[in-house]
Amino acid sequence: MKKKLQTVSIISAAIFAICFFAATVSAQSQAVLAKAVVSNLYKAKPSPFLQTTNRSLVDKYFTKGLADMIWKDAMTANGEVGALDGDPLYNAQEADIKHLVISNAILKGETATVRVTFTNLGKKQLIEYWLRKTTKGWRIDNIIYDENNSLRKWLKE
């Protein structure tokens, strides 16, 4: 009886360890996937913000709601400047970017935050990307520039 109890205890501990390890690996891989969305957005050519011919390039990075707003702004601008009068990746009209760092994602359930820091024209900048996990993977739901400015706010105005 004592041996059976020890065996059950060992098996239970092993199952717990495996489950704990699997959950940790899963969270780490989700954080890597969320960060990759932001990293890939910075590398994207052409920019999804200027897209007027291929909606899938917008949907690749943004939640449906935000993608709809970006697409509408690009389509109604008729080749002119829409609500976005600068580069949303750098919150600037002119860019001389140095020291770009994309942080690891901070997960909170089905949402994540990725911080991007850089120096533009000698001024240090911080931008936060708020992501949401969707059925198609992680997508950007908003870009926060400071407490009063965000991509969603600009597109609503």
Summary of the structure (lengths in Angstrom):
residues: 157
radius of gyration: 21.0
end to end distance: 72.6
largest distance: 80.5
contacts: 415
relative contact order: 0.15
helix: 44%
strand: 29%
